[in-house]
Amino acid sequence: NASTHLTISTMNALFDKIKYHLQGQIPFAVYSKPGSDVVTGLFQKEENTNYLRDYSQQGFVFAPFNSDRRIFIPAKGVEIVRTVIDNIGFSLGEPQQPEIDSKAKNDFELLVAKSVSAIRLGKFDKLVVSRRETAMLKDADIKHILKNLLLAYPNAFCYCFYTPETGLWMGATPEQLLKANDNTIHTVALAGTRLYRVGEEAVWPAKEKQEQQFVTDYILDELKPFVAGIETTQPYTYRAGNIVHIKT
């Protein structure tokens, strides 16, 4: 029966709240929805970690791929802080080219070559390979990083999430899993990637179009047993930060 407090705030006050919770190791979630200039923060009042057990609850869920422990910031019994994103006295940071690690580069090229071979042998239609970049940060400016994220990716779901169990996570994703409204659900197929260039219309080669169609077909096949009908748009170009994708 804990009470929930709603605070209409400023960006600086929101960042002060984040700093206070990080220092006190108290869980919180801050997010901005695609196309919105509003940032919402859910700040727990206690240090304990909550887990989602009942999907009728409202809140922010953090679900690791390799665990059944769905970590949860409830919307009840927390302080909810809302503010409008502003860029006063702030400019986006310039992308920095990292130093090339020749061994990591070679290992990744070998992985790509193996993936191409597997596709040619018919084991897969499409393979997505990835790598991680590790950077050592000293006294990271969370305020600067998060504000940079919010301003650079206005069409993505941006978030900053912390619990002592998970550590601090930040990200921006243009991909929506599901949006439910009564008996209708919406989802997206998003694939194909190229750099965004101002004033230039993206022209997609057949390879990228085929990649995106693989994703679309997979989603349609997975949904068919559970729905009465499906409507899809034609594929179109969608911008996410400094890159564009094909979206259906």
C-alpha positions in Angstrom: 0.0 0.0 0.0 3.0 2.3 -0.4 2.1 5.6 -2.0 3.3 6.9 -5.3 4.4 10.5 -5.8 4.4 12.3 -9.2 6.9 15.1 -9.6 7.0 17.4 -12.6 10.7 18.3 -12.8 13.6 19.8 -14.8 16.4 17.8 -16.6 19.0 18.9 -14.0 16.7 17.8 -11.1 16.2 14.5 -12.8 19.9 14.0 -13.2 20.4 14.9 -9.5 17.9 12.2 -8.6 19.8 9.7 -10.8 23.1 10.6 -9.1 21.5 10.3 -5.6 20.1 6.8 -6.4 23.4 5.6 -7.9 25.3 6.7 -4.8 22.8 5.1 -2.5 22.5 1.9 -4.7 18.7 2.3 -5.0 17.0 0.9 -8.1 15.5 3.2 -10.7 14.4 3.3 -14.4 14.4 6.3 -16.6 13.0 6.2 -20.2 11.7 8.2 -23.1 9.4 6.7 -25.7 10.0 7.1 -29.5 9.0 10.5 -30.8 8.3 11.9 -27.4 10.1 14.8 -25.7 9.1 13.6 -22.2 11.4 11.7 -20.0 9.9 9.6 -17.2 11.8 8.2 -14.2 10.6 5.5 -11.7 12.6 5.9 -8.5 12.3 3.3 -5.8 12.3 4.5 -2.2 13.9 1.3 -0.8 17.1 -0.5 -1.8 15.5 -3.9 -2.3 15.3 -5.5 -5.7 11.8 -6.4 -7.0 10.9 -9.3 -9.3 7.9 -9.5 -11.7 5.6 -12.4 -10.9 2.2 -11.0 -12.0 1.8 -9.5 -15.5 -1.2 -7.4 -14.4 1.3 -5.1 -12.6 2.5 -1.9 -14.1 6.1 -0.8 -14.2 9.5 -1.2 -15.9 10.8 -4.8 -16.6 14.4 -5.7 -17.1 14.5 -9.3 -18.4 17.9 -11.0 -19.0 18.0 -13.6 -21.9 19.8 -16.2 -19.7 17.6 -16.0 -16.6 14.0 -16.3 -15.4 14.5 -13.5 -12.9 12.6 -10.6 -14.4 13.7 -7.6 -12.5 11.0 -5.0 -12.0 10.6 -1.4 -11.0 6.9 -1.1 -10.0 4.9 2.0 -10.8 3.2 1.7 -7.4 5.0 2.9 -4.3 7.7 4.8 -6.1 8.5 8.4 -6.9 7.6 9.1 -10.6 9.5 12.1 -12.1 8.6 13.6 -15.4 10.4 16.3 -17.4 10.7 17.6 -20.9 14.0 17.0 -22.8 15.8 20.3 -23.4 19.1 21.0 -25.2 19.9 24.3 -23.6 23.6 24.8 -23.4 24.2 21.3 -24.8 25.6 20.0 -28.1 25.8 16.5 -29.3 29.2 14.8 -28.9 31.1 14.0 -32.1 31.5 10.2 -32.8 35.0 9.1 -31.9 36.9 6.5 -33.9 38.2 3.8 -31.6 41.6 2.4 -31.9 41.6 -0.7 -34.1 42.4 -4.0 -32.3 44.0 -6.0 -35.0 43.4 -9.4 -33.3 39.7 -8.5 -32.6 39.3 -7.4 -36.3 40.9 -10.6 -37.5 38.7 -12.8 -35.2 35.6 -11.0 -36.4 36.5 -11.4 -40.1 36.9 -15.1 -39.5 33.5 -15.3 -37.8 32.0 -13.5 -40.8 33.7 -16.0 -43.2 32.3 -18.9 -41.2 28.8 -17.4 -41.4 29.0 -16.9 -45.1 30.0 -20.6 -45.5 27.1 -21.7 -43.4 24.7 -19.7 -45.5 26.1 -21.1 -48.7 25.7 -24.6 -47.3 22.1 -23.9 -46.7 22.2 -24.1 -42.9 20.8 -20.6 -42.6 19.1 -18.0 -44.7 20.4 -15.1 -42.6 22.9 -14.8 -39.8 23.6 -11.7 -37.7 27.1 -11.6 -36.2 28.0 -9.0 -33.6 30.9 -8.0 -31.3 31.2 -5.9 -28.2 33.4 -2.9 -27.6 34.9 -2.5 -24.1 35.9 0.9 -23.0 37.5 1.8 -19.6 35.7 4.8 -18.2 37.0 6.8 -15.2 34.5 9.0 -13.5 31.9 8.6 -16.3 29.6 11.6 -16.7 26.3 9.8 -16.6 24.4 13.1 -17.1 26.3 13.9 -20.3 26.0 10.4 -21.7 22.3 10.1 -21.0 21.5 13.6 -22.4 23.6 12.8 -25.5 21.6 9.6 -25.9 18.2 11.3 -25.6 19.1 14.0 -28.1 20.8 11.7 -30.6 18.0 9.2 -30.8 14.6 11.0 -30.6 12.9 8.1 -32.6 14.2 5.3 -30.4 13.2 4.0 -27.0 15.9 5.4 -24.7 16.5 4.1 -21.2 18.7 4.2 -18.2 18.2 1.4 -15.7 20.0 0.5 -12.4 19.8 -2.0 -9.7 22.7 -3.3 -7.5 22.1 -6.8 -9.1 22.3 -5.7 -12.7 24.5 -2.6 -12.5 23.9 0.4 -14.7 22.5 -0.1 -18.3 21.8 2.6 -20.9 20.6 2.1 -24.5 18.5 3.3 -27.4 16.5 0.9 -29.6 14.2 1.5 -32.5 12.7 -1.9 -32.3 9.3 -2.4 -30.6 8.6 -5.9 -29.3 4.8 -5.5 -28.9 2.3 -2.7 -28.4 -1.1 -3.9 -27.2 -4.4 -2.1 -27.4 -7.6 -4.0 -26.6 -7.5 -7.0 -29.0 -5.0 -5.5 -31.4 -1.2 -5.9 -31.2 1.4 -4.1 -33.2 5.0 -5.1 -33.9 7.7 -4.2 -36.4 10.2 -5.9 -38.7 13.4 -3.9 -38.8 16.5 -4.8 -40.8 19.0 -3.6 -43.3 21.4 -0.8 -42.2 23.1 2.1 -43.8 24.4 5.5 -42.8 22.0 8.4 -42.8 23.0 11.3 -45.1 21.1 14.6 -44.9 19.0 15.3 -48.0 19.8 11.9 -49.5 17.1 9.3 -50.1 18.2 5.8 -49.2 18.4 3.4 -52.1 18.3 -0.2 -50.9 20.1 -3.0 -52.7 18.4 -6.4 -53.2 20.6 -7.9 -50.4 19.2 -5.6 -47.7 15.6 -6.0 -49.0 16.0 -9.7 -48.8 17.4 -9.5 -45.3 14.4 -7.5 -44.2 12.0 -9.8 -45.9 13.4 -12.8 -43.9 12.6 -10.9 -40.7 9.1 -10.0 -41.9 8.3 -13.6 -43.0 9.5 -15.0 -39.7 7.4 -12.6 -37.6 4.3 -13.4 -39.7 4.8 -17.1 -39.4 5.2 -16.9 -35.6 2.0 -14.7 -35.2 -0.3 -16.6 -37.5 -1.4 -19.4 -35.0 -2.4 -16.7 -32.5 -4.3 -14.1 -34.4 -7.5 -13.7 -36.4 -5.9 -11.6 -39.1 -2.7 -9.7 -40.0 -2.2 -6.4 -41.8 1.2 -5.3 -42.9 2.6 -2.1 -44.4 4.9 -1.8 -47.4 8.6 -1.7 -46.3 9.8 1.9 -45.8 13.0 3.7 -44.7 13.2 4.5 -41.0 15.8 6.7 -39.4 17.4 5.8 -36.0 20.1 8.3 -35.0 22.9 8.4 -37.6 21.7 5.2 -39.5 18.6 4.1 -41.4 16.8 0.8 -41.6 14.1 -0.8 -43.7 10.9 -1.1 -41.6 7.6 -3.0 -42.0 
